[in-house]
Amino acid sequence: MKNAYIYPISARAEKVATHNPYLDDFVEAMGTQFNFVNKDNPSASGIFGMLKYLFQIDYVFFNWIEDVPDKKAGLAQAIFLLFFLHISSSLKIKVIWTMHNKLSHSNEHFLLKKIIFRTLLRRADGILTHSNEGVRYAESMVPGSRERIIYLPHPVKNRISQRDSQKKFDLLIWGTITPYKGIVEFLEYLYRNNYQNKYEILITGKVASEKLLDLLLGCSNQNIVIKDEWTDNEALQSLIGQSRLVLFTYAKSSVLSSGALMDSLGFGARVIGPDVGAFADLEKEGLIRTFNDFDDLVAILDDELHNASGICNDKLTFFLGDNSWFRYAEKLGSLPLFS
């Protein structure tokens, strides 16, 4: 069994609400093929935690590594990352990078992030993406990178409940609430067009900053409920059951794929999201609907709220089965890259 290092696994005992379960699911699914040397040893020093494993590992799996400049001692971490990418082949370490987003959701340290992004496109042995747009975007950034890109849909867990729930909300918007998700812009649009009482909306998730929370609360009313709280899977399942639609208002400029999108489908939600990345892929499969702008969105919302049938259950059942974490590990592990 090959030894591998996965980033980021950080010392996060008191930051559970910000921890992305993608990494845990990835390690568990790929655990029959790789020994992840750091899975039980979270790093307190970011990417520098990899140093003690350099002569033990055969692979390194990077996730959201382009955001390193935003971290503590970000400049030093970024310099080390770029140096490592240039010597990884000499160390006989294969670099596998999952390109979750376009560049970064944050514009801070933009130039340095762009250098890291382009270097990964040139130097990584394998680039994973969960959307067809990721392939096109990478090729537009670094011509020729397409040859090392592997597209596989974001894995999903089937957690559909057969229980019928009374509907309390027209729209559920959930997940960690950050500026790039476009929620404030959507609410402001509703007010500008006198639609602020048109839908029963629940927005729930930890809000990234006090400033953003103030903006959201300024848009709340009897029909728009804001809850600044972490939602566990059991509560989320219940909320999705009580909601007619799950809405994503993400900005098109940075998003390629979304774990929250896949979780929503895994719970059997009817989803509407922006016409970009994995959202666009899933609309082509008849699993969700997408919008181009907020005017377009309102028309789609009205149509969907009057259409009780939703998505085809057979299509969703097949998709959930064919894109489980087990199947993902099976497909990934069979690639020549890992032989």
C-alpha positions, 0 to 999 in steps of 0.5 A: 500500500502506498503512503500518502499525505493529504492537505489540509488536515489541521489542528481544528479541535475547536473549529468543527463547524468550519471543517469540511467533511470532504477530507474525512470521506476521501480518506475513508474511501481511499483508505483501502488503497493508500495509507494516509500518514497524517490522517490522525496527526493534524498539523498546527503549522499548515503545509509545513506539517508535510516536512516530516513525511517528505521521505515517507510518502509516494503521493500528496493530495492537495485540496484548496491549496491555492488558498495558502496565502490567506493562512497564518505565515501565508507568504512563507507557506506559499514559498515552501509550496512553490519550492516543493512543486518544483522538486516533487518529481526529484523526490519521487512524490506524485502530486494530485491536486483537486481543483475545487474552485476557480482560483479562490473565493477571496481576492486577497493575495490574488497575484500570489494565488494565481502563481500557485494556481498556474504552477499546480496546473503545470506541475501536478501529476494529476488534477482532479475536477468535479465539473466539466467547466473545470477542464475548460477553465484549466485549459484556458489558464494553461494550455496543455493542462487538459492532458493531466485533468481527470473529471469525476462528479463530486461524490455523494451520499444517499441519505434520502428519507422516506418520511413525508414532512409538512412544508414550512419554507419555500426556499432553504439556503444553507451552509457556511455563509460567506460573501461569495455565496451571493445571499446578500445580493439575492435578498437586496434584489428581492427588496428592490423589486418588492419581492421581500414577502414573495417567498417563505425563506430560511437561511441557516449556517454559520456566518463568516463575519459580524459585518456579513451577519449585520447585512443579512439581519438587515434584510430579515423580516417575517418571511425571511428568517436568518439563523446564524448557527451550525446545522448538523446532518440530522437537522439538515435532513429535517429542514430539507424535508420541510422545504420545497426548494434548496437554493444556491446563489453562488457567484459564478466567478469562482465556483466550480463544484459544491459539497453542499449541492451534493449533500442536498441531492443526497437528502433528496432536495429539489435544487436550483443553482447558478448556471456554472460548473457542477450545477450546469453539469447536473442540469444537463442530467435533469437533476436540478435547474439553473439560472443565469441572473436573478430575473431568470431565477424568480421565473424559475422559482415561480415555475418550480413552486407550482410544479409538485413533480420535481426531479425524476426519482429514477434518475436521482437514484441512479446518480446517487448510486453511481457517484457514491464515495465507494464508486469514486474511490473505485474509479480513481484507484483504477487510473494509470496515475495510481498504478 
